[in-house]
Amino acid sequence: MATADVSIKLDEPNRIWFAHSPYKALVFLLIAAAFTATCWYAIQDEPMVRMFFVGFSLLFVLAGVAGVFWRLEVDIDLVGRRVRIVRGMWPTPKVIVRQLDEADGVWLAIKYRSSGSKSKRKVPWWFVSLKFPEEKKGIRLAALSNEVDAYSKWEYYAERLRLNAVDATEKEPKRRSWEKLDENLASQTSDEHPEPVHAPNPPMGSTIELLSNRGRREILLPALGVSLGLVFLILFGGVFAIMGGSLLLAALGIIDIQVEGSETAINLIPPIFMLVGLGIIWLGVKGSYSATVIGVENSELFKEYLAFGKRSGRKSVPLIDIESVSVAGDVRSRHRSDGRIRVGGVSIGKRTYRRRDDEVVVRSDQGILRFGGSLSKEERTWLADACYYAAVKGQLP
């Protein structure tokens, strides 16, 4: 789990105060001390082993002590536009007073942290930081695992501190004035955001289709189709389905397989296994053959899935609340892939994590829509232009 450098202690109209909380460090210290004491008293017959474990665990004790006595405070005077930063070890931490207007802004960055699971999966975390020009990271004011909440907190602190909001979640940071954070795209038309023109048809050779639904134009993005993920789900679900089916046929006496156990278990387990297996297969097939529909209805831009003639999973955001449309990296969890080359029993290389694939991102305070990750660069650009047009004009081109 990711954490911020400080946590909010006071939020008043004229003052905001953040401070480092030593409680987690205290808990860590107590656990490390208990482990150290256990090693000291439990390992009696092997002095060298005893000293090794005690010495090793003492390092964690020292880390816990450092965390308990570490001080970090950010006291912001919103009226006097001053920031008082206390940083260092108790009892003599260093105190720095700076002008708030010297800050480089309130930054939003994304980092991937381990989920703690055996799969070594990494999940995205968003960090909101107060940063001064000479600082590389700044002081992290908040850490959130939800993208919508992260953008909301980022905008909140930028507006409260009256500082530029810097979105550093992509390769090139994007800077916005705190006064314009709540402006929708329709009110942002300027030299930087020109009035949208009628978007052309999808690029030549594109698999994107244009539909007409009750007189409204909709955009149909192709389904993924057969993939390694689908094959895995079919094989995984097939094991359950075949096992359950075989047990069911054996219980009915259709095939000759000896089945032992209680009558209740024999009657319940086979159907459950079959349903679980067939359900997994169905979800895999439905997900792989679900096309994505993008449209405008009731003054909302929506995304929903179309599979086997039925629509489901609609998500939408009001057009009037859309603040940006861009092509950005996805925020899916990072799964480790083996990038090593094996020659006999020798492996060369290292394990790597899948890169971030680009997709179209529609942001608003009410929610975030993401789609188009399987499209080409030209198709994503065309799709982003179409959504931008819809946000400003109220309809798809």
KAWO-V636986 format. One record per residue. RES is the residue in three letters. OMEGA is omega in degrees with one decimal (* if undefined). Layout:
RES & OMEGA
RES & OMEGA
This chain:
MET & 179.5
ALA & 179.8
THR & 175.4
ALA & 177.5
ASP & -177.7
VAL & 174.7
SER & -176.8
ILE & 179.0
LYS & -177.4
LEU & 178.7
ASP & -179.1
GLU & -179.4
PRO & -175.8
ASN & -174.3
ARG & 171.9
ILE & -177.5
TRP & 175.0
PHE & 177.9
ALA & 174.2
HIS & 179.5
SER & -176.9
PRO & -172.3
TYR & 178.1
LYS & 177.5
ALA & 178.4
LEU & 176.9
VAL & 177.8
PHE & 179.8
LEU & -178.7
LEU & 178.2
ILE & 179.7
ALA & 178.8
ALA & 178.5
ALA & 178.8
PHE & 178.6
THR & 179.5
ALA & 178.4
THR & 178.5
CYS & -177.6
TRP & -176.0
TYR & -175.5
ALA & -178.0
ILE & -176.2
GLN & -171.2
ASP & -176.9
GLU & -176.7
PRO & -178.3
MET & 178.0
VAL & 179.9
ARG & -178.5
MET & 179.5
PHE & -177.7
PHE & 179.2
VAL & 179.2
GLY & -179.9
PHE & -178.6
SER & 177.0
LEU & 175.8
LEU & 178.5
PHE & 175.7
VAL & 178.8
LEU & 177.6
ALA & 177.3
GLY & 178.3
VAL & 178.8
ALA & 179.2
GLY & 179.9
VAL & -175.9
PHE & 177.5
TRP & 178.7
ARG & 174.5
LEU & -179.9
GLU & 175.1
VAL & -177.4
ASP & -172.7
ILE & 175.2
ASP & -174.9
LEU & 179.1
VAL & 179.6
GLY & 179.1
ARG & 178.9
ARG & 177.5
VAL & 176.9
ARG & -176.6
ILE & 176.0
VAL & -175.7
ARG & 177.2
GLY & -177.3
MET & 173.5
TRP & 16.0
PRO & -175.7
THR & 177.3
PRO & -179.9
LYS & -179.4
VAL & 179.1
ILE & 176.5
VAL & -177.2
ARG & 174.4
GLN & -178.3
LEU & -178.9
ASP & 176.2
GLU & -175.7
ALA & 179.1
ASP & 177.5
GLY & 174.0
VAL & -172.4
TRP & 172.9
LEU & -179.1
ALA & 178.2
ILE & 176.8
LYS & 178.6
TYR & -178.5
ARG & -178.8
SER & 178.1
SER & -178.5
GLY & -179.2
SER & -179.5
LYS & -179.0
SER & -178.6
LYS & 179.7
ARG & 176.1
LYS & -177.8
VAL & -177.7
PRO & 172.0
TRP & 178.6
TRP & -178.0
PHE & 175.5
VAL & -172.5
SER & 169.3
LEU & -171.4
LYS & 172.9
PHE & -171.2
PRO & -174.6
GLU & -177.8
GLU & 179.8
LYS & -177.0
LYS & -174.8
GLY & 178.8
ILE & -177.8
ARG & -177.4
LEU & -177.7
ALA & 175.0
ALA & -175.8
LEU & 179.8
SER & 179.1
ASN & -174.2
GLU & -179.2
VAL & 178.5
ASP & -179.2
ALA & 179.4
TYR & 177.7
SER & 179.6
LYS & 178.7
TRP & 179.2
GLU & -179.3
TYR & -178.2
TYR & 177.1
ALA & 179.8
GLU & 179.4
ARG & -178.5
LEU & -177.8
ARG & 178.9
LEU & 175.9
ASN & 175.5
ALA & -176.1
VAL & 178.2
ASP & -178.2
ALA & -179.9
THR & 178.0
GLU & -175.7
LYS & -178.6
GLU & 179.3
PRO & 178.0
LYS & -174.8
ARG & 179.0
ARG & 177.4
SER & -179.9
TRP & -179.1
GLU & -175.6
LYS & -176.1
LEU & -177.2
ASP & 178.1
GLU & 174.9
ASN & -176.2
LEU & -178.2
ALA & -179.2
SER & -177.7
GLN & -177.2
THR & -178.2
SER & 176.9
ASP & -179.5
GLU & 178.4
HIS & -175.2
PRO & 175.4
GLU & -176.2
PRO & 175.8
VAL & 179.4
HIS & -177.3
ALA & 179.0
PRO & 174.3
ASN & 178.4
PRO & -179.6
PRO & -179.6
MET & 178.9
GLY & -177.8
SER & 176.1
THR & 176.1
ILE & 178.7
GLU & 175.5
LEU & -177.7
LEU & 172.3
SER & -178.0
ASN & -178.3
ARG & 176.9
GLY & 178.3
ARG & 178.4
ARG & 177.9
GLU & -179.8
ILE & -179.2
LEU & 177.9
LEU & -173.4
PRO & 174.9
ALA & -178.9
LEU & -177.4
GLY & -177.6
VAL & 179.3
SER & 177.9
LEU & 177.7
GLY & 178.3
LEU & 179.2
VAL & 179.8
PHE & -178.9
LEU & 178.1
ILE & 179.1
LEU & -178.9
PHE & 178.6
GLY & 179.9
GLY & 178.2
VAL & 178.8
PHE & -176.3
ALA & -179.2
ILE & 179.0
MET & 179.5
GLY & 178.9
GLY & 179.3
SER & 178.9
LEU & 179.7
LEU & 178.7
LEU & 177.4
ALA & 179.2
ALA & 177.9
LEU & 178.8
GLY & -179.4
ILE & 175.3
ILE & -173.3
ASP & 174.6
ILE & -179.4
GLN & 179.6
VAL & -179.3
GLU & 179.5
GLY & 179.8
SER & -178.7
GLU & 179.4
THR & 179.6
ALA & -179.0
ILE & -179.1
ASN & -174.8
LEU & -172.1
ILE & -178.7
PRO & 178.6
PRO & 179.3
ILE & 178.2
PHE & -179.7
MET & -178.9
LEU & 177.9
VAL & -179.4
GLY & 179.8
LEU & 177.8
GLY & 178.5
ILE & 179.7
ILE & -179.3
TRP & 178.9
LEU & 178.5
GLY & -179.9
VAL & -179.3
LYS & 179.6
GLY & -177.2
SER & -178.2
TYR & 174.9
SER & 173.8
ALA & -179.9
THR & 179.6
VAL & 175.5
ILE & -178.6
GLY & 178.0
VAL & 178.4
GLU & 179.9
ASN & 178.5
SER & 177.3
GLU & 171.3
LEU & -175.2
PHE & 172.5
LYS & 175.7
GLU & -175.6
TYR & 179.6
LEU & -179.9
ALA & 177.2
PHE & 174.9
GLY & -178.8
LYS & 179.7
ARG & -178.7
SER & 172.8
GLY & -177.9
ARG & 170.7
LYS & -176.0
SER & 174.1
VAL & 177.9
PRO & 180.0
LEU & -176.6
ILE & -179.1
ASP & -177.4
ILE & -177.3
GLU & 179.7
SER & 171.9
VAL & -175.4
SER & 171.9
VAL & -174.0
ALA & 179.8
GLY & 179.5
ASP & -178.4
VAL & 176.5
ARG & 177.6
SER & 179.5
ARG & 178.1
HIS & -175.6
ARG & 176.0
SER & -177.3
ASP & -179.4
GLY & -176.4
ARG & 174.4
ILE & -178.3
ARG & 174.8
VAL & -173.5
GLY & 178.7
GLY & -177.8
VAL & 178.7
SER & 179.9
ILE & 179.6
GLY & -177.7
LYS & 176.4
ARG & -178.1
THR & 178.1
TYR & -178.8
ARG & -178.7
ARG & 178.0
ARG & 177.2
ASP & -179.4
ASP & 175.3
GLU & 178.0
VAL & -177.2
VAL & 176.4
VAL & -174.9
ARG & 171.0
SER & 177.5
ASP & -178.6
GLN & -178.4
GLY & -178.5
ILE & 175.5
LEU & 177.4
ARG & 179.8
PHE & 175.8
GLY & -178.2
GLY & -178.3
SER & -177.7
LEU & 174.8
SER & -179.5
LYS & -179.2
GLU & 179.9
GLU & 178.4
ARG & 178.7
THR & 179.1
TRP & -178.8
LEU & 177.7
ALA & 177.9
ASP & -179.8
ALA & 179.0
CYS & 176.5
TYR & 177.7
TYR & -179.2
ALA & -179.0
ALA & -177.5
VAL & -174.2
LYS & 179.2
GLY & 178.7
GLN & 175.7
LEU & -178.2
PRO & *
